[in-house]
Amino acid sequence: MSGSKLSNPAAKNDLPDSPLAMTVHEMPRPGDIVQADAQRTRMGRWKMIAMLLICASPVIASYFTYYVVRPEGRRNYGELIQPQKDMPKASAQNLQGESVPLAGLKGQWLLVNVGSGACAERCQQNLYFQRQLREILGRDKDRLDRVWLITDDAPVAETLLPALNMAHVLRLDAATVQSWISPAPGQQLQDHLYVVDPMGNFMMRFPANMDVPSASKAKRDLERLLKASASWDQAGR
């Protein structure tokens, strides 16, 4: 018929008939999953170790500086303790008879005197040098605490109490003290002043029977310790 438009039957068949195409991704194998989990675990462990090293690096550096990197000819007056001895997990008693956890002393450098509550002449001299050494540290004195560990039940003389106002005076049995702090061979506990670091480690012992000239040498050792630890140790607990 004139003017009519006929559709082209062939146009409907331009695209050949074909089945629907689908892409199937390969499923992971169990072995691959286990290997990936193991790799993530290893990476997590290495990250944890790295974080611990970063946190501990100031402490490690300060001890390395003090113990290893020393100017030629420099000598310590105090004897370094190797290996260091950890603070025991114990409780002491203050002069009021109250129980005090020994761990409460951590967080500060400690200058320790040990002896009987009767405090004979040597003990009194050590208490005097202990007090003077702290005072002459100047602005760093607040980073060092004085501690007197009394190993018996003997009463403390009233005349000593004013000088002990800023000190920690604690009764602790001798066996516990000796498990932590020890004198030099041939000496007794009360013959020395001892140094404990802020983590509770007994790490230095000054020679027995301190006098004024040797106290000046002890002061230099304390100044070096405080300087070496200045990056990570601050006054107060």
C-alpha positions as CSV (number, residue, x, y, z in Angstrom):
1,M,0.0,0.0,0.0
2,S,1.2,3.4,-1.0
3,G,2.6,5.5,1.9
4,S,2.7,2.7,4.4
5,K,5.9,1.8,6.3
6,L,6.9,-1.7,6.6
7,S,9.2,-2.8,9.4
8,N,12.3,-4.7,8.4
9,P,12.1,-8.2,9.8
10,A,15.8,-8.5,9.6
11,A,16.3,-5.6,12.1
12,K,14.8,-7.7,14.9
13,N,17.5,-10.3,14.3
14,D,20.6,-8.0,14.3
15,L,21.8,-9.5,17.6
16,P,22.3,-13.2,17.5
17,D,20.7,-15.3,20.2
18,S,23.2,-16.2,23.0
19,P,23.1,-17.4,26.6
20,L,23.4,-14.8,29.4
21,A,27.1,-14.3,30.2
22,M,28.2,-14.2,33.9
23,T,31.6,-13.6,35.5
24,V,32.4,-15.8,38.5
25,H,35.2,-14.6,40.8
26,E,37.5,-17.3,42.1
27,M,36.9,-18.2,45.8
28,P,39.9,-17.8,48.2
29,R,41.5,-21.0,49.2
30,P,41.6,-21.9,53.0
31,G,45.4,-21.9,52.9
32,D,45.5,-18.3,51.7
33,I,43.2,-17.2,54.5
34,V,45.4,-18.9,57.1
35,Q,48.6,-17.3,55.6
36,A,47.0,-13.8,55.6
37,D,45.9,-14.2,59.2
38,A,49.4,-15.3,60.2
39,Q,50.9,-12.3,58.4
40,R,48.5,-9.9,60.2
41,T,49.4,-11.5,63.5
42,R,53.2,-11.1,62.9
43,M,52.7,-7.5,61.8
44,G,50.7,-6.8,65.0
45,R,53.4,-8.2,67.2
46,W,56.1,-6.2,65.5
47,K,54.0,-3.0,65.9
48,M,53.5,-3.8,69.6
49,I,57.3,-4.4,70.1
50,A,58.1,-1.2,68.3
51,M,55.7,0.8,70.6
52,L,57.2,-0.8,73.7
53,L,60.7,0.2,72.5
54,I,59.6,3.7,71.8
55,C,58.1,4.0,75.3
56,A,61.2,2.5,76.9
57,S,63.8,4.3,74.8
58,P,64.3,7.3,77.2
59,V,65.0,5.0,80.1
60,I,67.3,2.8,78.0
61,A,69.1,5.9,76.7
62,S,69.7,7.4,80.1
63,Y,71.1,4.2,81.5
64,F,73.2,3.6,78.4
65,T,74.6,7.2,78.8
66,Y,75.4,6.6,82.5
67,Y,76.8,3.1,82.3
68,V,78.4,3.0,78.9
69,V,79.1,6.4,77.3
70,R,81.5,7.8,79.8
71,P,84.2,10.4,79.3
72,E,87.7,8.8,79.4
73,G,89.1,8.7,83.0
74,R,85.7,9.4,84.7
75,R,85.1,7.1,87.6
76,N,82.1,6.6,89.9
77,Y,82.5,7.0,93.6
78,G,79.5,4.7,94.2
79,E,79.6,1.0,93.2
80,L,77.1,0.1,90.5
81,I,75.1,-3.0,91.3
82,Q,75.0,-5.7,88.6
83,P,72.5,-7.1,88.2
84,Q,70.2,-4.6,89.8
85,K,67.7,-5.9,92.4
86,D,64.0,-5.3,92.1
87,M,62.0,-3.9,95.0
88,P,60.3,-6.7,96.9
89,K,56.5,-6.9,96.9
90,A,56.1,-6.3,100.7
91,S,54.6,-3.9,103.1
92,A,56.4,-1.9,105.8
93,Q,55.2,0.0,108.8
94,N,55.5,3.8,109.4
95,L,56.3,5.2,112.9
96,Q,52.5,5.4,113.6
97,G,52.3,1.6,113.1
98,E,50.3,1.8,109.9
99,S,50.9,-0.6,107.1
100,V,52.5,1.0,104.0
101,P,53.1,-0.8,100.7
102,L,56.8,-0.6,99.8
103,A,55.8,0.0,96.2
104,G,54.5,3.4,97.2
105,L,58.1,4.6,97.2
106,K,58.4,4.0,93.4
107,G,58.4,7.0,91.1
108,Q,61.3,8.9,92.8
109,W,65.0,8.4,93.2
110,L,65.7,7.1,96.7
111,L,68.7,7.6,99.0
112,V,68.4,4.9,101.5
113,N,69.8,4.4,105.0
114,V,69.3,1.0,106.8
115,G,69.7,0.3,110.5
116,S,68.3,-0.1,114.0
117,G,65.8,2.3,115.4
118,A,68.3,2.9,118.2
119,C,70.5,4.7,115.6
120,A,74.0,4.7,116.9
121,E,76.7,7.1,115.8
122,R,77.3,5.6,112.3
123,C,73.5,5.7,111.7
124,Q,73.2,9.3,112.8
125,Q,76.1,10.3,110.5
126,N,74.5,8.6,107.5
127,L,71.2,10.4,108.3
128,Y,73.1,13.7,108.3
129,F,74.9,13.0,105.0
130,Q,71.6,11.7,103.5
131,R,69.9,15.0,104.4
132,Q,72.8,17.2,103.2
133,L,73.2,15.3,99.9
134,R,69.6,15.9,99.1
135,E,69.7,19.6,100.0
136,I,72.8,20.4,97.9
137,L,71.2,19.0,94.8
138,G,69.4,22.4,94.5
139,R,66.4,22.4,92.1
140,D,66.8,18.7,91.5
141,K,66.3,17.8,95.2
142,D,62.6,17.2,94.7
143,R,63.5,14.2,92.5
144,L,65.2,12.5,95.4
145,D,63.6,11.1,98.5
146,R,65.3,10.1,101.8
147,V,64.3,6.7,103.2
148,W,65.3,5.2,106.5
149,L,64.6,1.5,106.7
150,I,64.5,0.4,110.4
151,T,65.1,-3.4,110.7
152,D,64.0,-3.9,114.4
153,D,61.4,-2.7,116.9
154,A,63.7,-0.3,118.8
155,P,62.1,3.1,119.4
156,V,63.4,6.1,117.5
157,A,64.8,8.9,119.7
158,E,62.7,12.0,120.0
159,T,65.8,14.1,119.2
160,L,66.0,12.6,115.7
161,L,62.4,13.3,114.7
162,P,62.8,16.9,113.6
163,A,65.5,16.0,111.1
164,L,63.3,13.2,109.8
165,N,60.4,15.5,109.0
166,M,60.7,15.2,105.2
167,A,62.0,11.6,105.2
168,H,60.2,8.2,104.8
169,V,60.9,6.3,108.0
170,L,59.7,2.7,107.6
171,R,60.1,-0.5,109.6
172,L,60.9,-3.5,107.4
173,D,62.2,-6.9,108.6
174,A,65.9,-7.5,108.0
175,A,65.3,-10.6,105.8
176,T,63.2,-8.6,103.3
177,V,65.7,-5.7,103.3
178,Q,68.5,-8.1,102.6
179,S,66.6,-9.7,99.7
180,W,66.7,-6.2,98.0
181,I,69.6,-4.2,99.4
182,S,73.0,-5.7,100.3
183,P,76.3,-4.3,101.8
184,A,79.7,-4.7,100.3
185,P,81.6,-7.9,101.3
186,G,82.9,-7.5,104.9
187,Q,80.5,-4.6,105.6
188,Q,77.1,-4.4,107.3
189,L,73.8,-2.9,106.0
190,Q,74.1,0.1,108.3
191,D,77.6,1.0,106.9
192,H,76.4,2.4,103.6
193,L,74.0,4.8,101.9
194,Y,72.2,3.1,99.0
195,V,70.6,4.5,95.8
196,V,67.4,3.1,94.3
197,D,66.0,4.2,90.9
198,P,62.4,5.4,90.3
199,M,61.5,1.9,89.1
200,G,62.4,0.4,92.5
201,N,65.8,-1.1,91.5
202,F,68.7,-1.1,93.9
203,M,71.4,0.1,91.6
204,M,74.2,1.8,93.5
205,R,76.0,1.6,96.9
206,F,78.2,4.3,98.3
207,P,81.3,3.1,100.1
208,A,81.0,2.5,103.9
209,N,81.8,5.1,106.5
210,M,81.1,8.3,104.4
211,D,82.8,11.5,105.5
212,V,82.8,15.1,104.2
213,P,85.3,14.6,101.3
214,S,83.6,11.4,100.1
215,A,80.2,13.0,100.4
216,S,81.3,15.5,97.7
217,K,82.0,12.5,95.4
218,A,78.7,11.0,96.2
219,K,77.0,14.3,95.2
220,R,78.7,14.1,91.8
221,D,77.3,10.6,91.2
222,L,73.8,11.7,92.2
223,E,74.0,14.7,89.8
224,R,75.0,12.5,87.0
225,L,72.2,10.0,87.6
226,L,69.6,12.8,87.7
227,K,71.0,14.4,84.6
228,A,71.1,11.1,82.7
229,S,67.4,10.5,83.6
230,A,66.1,14.0,83.1
231,S,64.3,13.2,79.9
232,W,62.0,10.7,81.5
233,D,62.0,11.3,85.3
234,Q,60.2,14.2,86.8
235,A,59.7,15.3,90.5
236,G,56.8,13.7,92.2
237,R,55.0,10.4,91.9
